[in-house]
């Protein structure tokens, strides 16, 4: 709170002639220093006043609390009860009786059991989902391999068909029916014996 006040030192008296502008500058420094000091004193005074008001309020609350404690003690002594720690009448414990506390603990344990059951259920679902995904990937791989094998077999069959088609001669005999070949057979034999050309 208390700060050291430093005023500008007076310039030493010189026997030389001073200019007229130097005197007002020194006075102005004094005026500025005094105004700053007054401002600091006013701020300190306001801070002290606020602290004093806070202390008075706190003191009044403490006195009222002390009075409540004294009243509680005198009524306890007058009624013959053992002296118990002071509890403000405005503040109540969340569970005033043992039954309410027991009920709250039961609710807590039940909620904890439900949470653990949900966690177990969620874990089981996650495991089954992972297994299903693995099975789907395995089946997808098997189908891809099967499709590759079928495509390879189809390609081999197509190549074999092309090779057999190229190896077979195109002849009119193969295109004729069996009855036509049987009826023509004797004529073909006679032609070959008599040297005629086959048409």
C-alpha positions as CSV (number, residue, x, y, z in Angstrom):
1,X,0.0,0.0,0.0
2,X,2.6,2.5,1.1
3,X,4.8,3.4,-1.8
4,X,7.9,5.5,-1.7
5,X,7.2,8.9,-3.2
6,X,10.0,10.3,-5.2
7,X,9.8,13.9,-6.2
8,X,12.1,15.3,-8.8
9,X,15.1,16.9,-7.2
10,X,15.4,20.7,-7.4
11,X,18.0,21.7,-9.9
12,X,21.1,23.2,-8.2
13,X,21.2,27.0,-8.1
14,X,23.5,28.2,-10.8
15,X,24.7,31.7,-11.1
16,X,24.2,31.7,-14.8
17,X,21.2,33.3,-16.2
18,X,18.4,30.8,-17.0
19,X,16.2,30.8,-19.9
20,X,12.5,31.6,-19.3
21,X,11.4,28.2,-20.8
22,X,13.3,26.1,-18.2
23,X,11.3,27.2,-15.2
24,X,7.9,26.1,-16.5
25,X,9.3,22.7,-17.4
26,X,10.5,22.0,-13.8
27,X,7.1,23.1,-12.5
28,X,5.3,20.9,-14.9
29,X,7.3,17.9,-13.7
30,X,6.2,18.7,-10.1
31,X,2.6,19.0,-11.2
32,X,2.6,15.7,-13.1
33,X,4.3,13.9,-10.1
34,X,1.7,15.3,-7.7
35,X,-1.2,14.3,-9.9
36,X,0.2,10.8,-10.3
37,X,0.6,10.5,-6.5
38,X,-2.9,11.7,-5.9
39,X,-4.3,9.2,-8.3
40,X,-2.4,6.3,-6.6
41,X,-3.6,7.5,-3.2
42,X,-7.2,7.6,-4.4
43,X,-6.9,4.0,-5.8
44,X,-5.4,2.8,-2.6
45,X,-8.1,4.5,-0.6
46,X,-10.8,2.8,-2.7
47,X,-9.2,-0.6,-2.4
48,X,-9.0,-0.2,1.4
49,X,-12.6,0.8,1.5
50,X,-13.7,-2.3,-0.4
51,X,-11.6,-4.5,1.8
52,X,-13.1,-2.9,4.9
53,X,-16.6,-3.5,3.6
54,X,-15.8,-7.2,2.9
55,X,-14.3,-7.7,6.3
56,X,-17.4,-6.1,8.0
57,X,-19.7,-8.5,6.0
58,X,-17.6,-11.5,6.9
59,X,-17.5,-10.4,10.6
60,X,-21.3,-10.1,10.6
61,X,-21.7,-13.6,9.1
62,X,-19.3,-15.1,11.6
63,X,-21.2,-13.4,14.5
64,X,-24.5,-14.8,13.1
65,X,-23.1,-18.3,12.8
66,X,-21.6,-18.1,16.3
67,X,-25.0,-17.0,17.6
68,X,-26.6,-20.1,15.9
69,X,-24.0,-22.4,17.4
70,X,-24.6,-20.9,20.9
71,X,-28.4,-21.3,20.5
72,X,-27.9,-24.9,19.4
73,X,-25.7,-25.7,22.3
74,X,-28.0,-24.2,24.9
75,X,-31.1,-26.0,23.5
76,X,-29.1,-29.3,23.5
77,X,-28.0,-28.8,27.0
78,X,-31.5,-27.8,28.1
79,X,-33.1,-30.8,26.4
80,X,-30.5,-33.2,27.9
81,X,-29.2,-34.4,24.5
82,X,-25.5,-35.1,24.1
83,X,-23.6,-32.4,22.4
84,X,-23.4,-33.0,18.6
85,X,-21.5,-31.1,16.0
86,X,-23.4,-28.1,14.7
87,X,-25.3,-28.6,11.5
88,X,-26.9,-25.6,9.8
89,X,-30.7,-26.1,9.4
90,X,-30.6,-24.8,5.9
91,X,-28.1,-27.4,4.7
92,X,-29.5,-31.0,4.6
93,X,-27.6,-34.1,3.9
94,X,-28.6,-35.9,0.7
95,X,-29.5,-39.1,2.7
96,X,-30.9,-38.3,6.1
97,X,-31.8,-41.8,7.0
98,X,-30.1,-45.2,6.7
99,X,-32.9,-46.6,4.5
100,X,-32.5,-43.8,2.0
101,X,-28.8,-44.4,1.9
102,X,-29.3,-48.1,1.4
103,X,-31.8,-47.5,-1.4
104,X,-29.4,-45.2,-3.1
105,X,-26.6,-47.8,-2.9
106,X,-29.0,-50.5,-4.3
107,X,-29.8,-48.2,-7.2
108,X,-26.1,-47.6,-7.8
109,X,-25.3,-51.3,-7.8
110,X,-28.3,-52.1,-10.1
111,X,-27.2,-49.4,-12.6
112,X,-23.6,-50.8,-12.4
113,X,-24.9,-54.3,-13.2
114,X,-27.0,-53.0,-16.1
115,X,-23.9,-51.2,-17.5
116,X,-21.8,-54.3,-17.2
117,X,-24.5,-56.3,-19.0
118,X,-24.6,-53.8,-21.8
119,X,-20.9,-53.8,-22.1
120,X,-20.8,-57.6,-22.3
121,X,-23.6,-57.5,-24.9
122,X,-21.8,-54.9,-26.9
123,X,-18.5,-56.9,-26.8
124,X,-20.3,-60.1,-27.9
125,X,-21.9,-58.2,-30.8
126,X,-18.5,-56.8,-31.8
127,X,-16.9,-60.2,-31.8
128,X,-19.7,-61.8,-33.8
129,X,-19.6,-58.9,-36.3
130,X,-15.8,-59.4,-36.7
131,X,-16.3,-63.2,-37.2
132,X,-19.1,-62.5,-39.8
133,X,-16.8,-60.1,-41.7
134,X,-14.0,-62.7,-41.7
135,X,-16.4,-65.3,-43.0
136,X,-17.6,-63.0,-45.7
137,X,-14.1,-62.2,-46.8
138,X,-13.2,-65.9,-46.9
139,X,-16.3,-66.7,-49.0
140,X,-15.5,-63.8,-51.3
141,X,-11.9,-65.1,-51.8
142,X,-13.2,-68.6,-52.5
143,X,-15.7,-67.3,-55.1
144,X,-13.0,-65.3,-56.8
145,X,-10.7,-68.3,-57.0
146,X,-13.6,-70.4,-58.3
147,X,-14.4,-67.8,-61.0
148,X,-10.8,-67.8,-62.0
149,X,-10.7,-71.6,-62.4
150,X,-14.0,-71.6,-64.4
151,X,-12.6,-68.9,-66.7
152,X,-9.4,-70.9,-67.2
153,X,-11.4,-74.1,-68.0
154,X,-13.6,-72.2,-70.4
155,X,-10.6,-70.8,-72.1
156,X,-9.0,-74.3,-72.4
157,X,-12.3,-75.7,-73.8
158,X,-12.5,-72.9,-76.4
159,X,-8.9,-73.5,-77.5
160,X,-9.6,-77.2,-77.7
161,X,-12.7,-76.6,-79.8
162,X,-10.8,-74.3,-82.1
163,X,-8.0,-76.9,-82.5
164,X,-10.4,-79.7,-83.2
165,X,-12.4,-77.6,-85.7
166,X,-9.1,-76.8,-87.5
167,X,-8.1,-80.5,-87.6
168,X,-11.3,-81.9,-89.0
169,X,-11.6,-81.7,-92.8
170,X,-14.7,-80.2,-94.2
171,X,-16.2,-83.0,-96.4
172,X,-19.5,-83.5,-97.9
173,X,-19.7,-87.0,-96.5
174,X,-19.9,-85.8,-93.1
175,X,-22.8,-83.6,-94.0
176,X,-24.8,-86.3,-95.7
177,X,-27.2,-88.4,-93.7
178,X,-26.6,-92.1,-93.1
179,X,-29.5,-93.2,-95.5
180,X,-28.0,-91.3,-98.3
181,X,-24.6,-92.8,-97.8
182,X,-26.1,-96.4,-97.8
183,X,-28.0,-95.8,-101.0
184,X,-25.0,-94.3,-102.8
185,X,-22.5,-96.9,-101.6
186,X,-23.2,-99.5,-104.4
187,X,-23.0,-96.9,-107.1
188,X,-19.7,-95.6,-105.7
189,X,-18.3,-99.1,-105.7
190,X,-19.3,-99.7,-109.3
191,X,-17.8,-96.5,-110.4
192,X,-14.5,-97.3,-108.7
193,X,-14.5,-100.7,-110.5
194,X,-15.3,-99.5,-113.9
195,X,-13.1,-96.5,-113.6
196,X,-15.7,-93.8,-113.5
197,X,-15.2,-90.6,-111.6
198,X,-16.9,-89.9,-108.4
199,X,-19.1,-87.0,-108.7
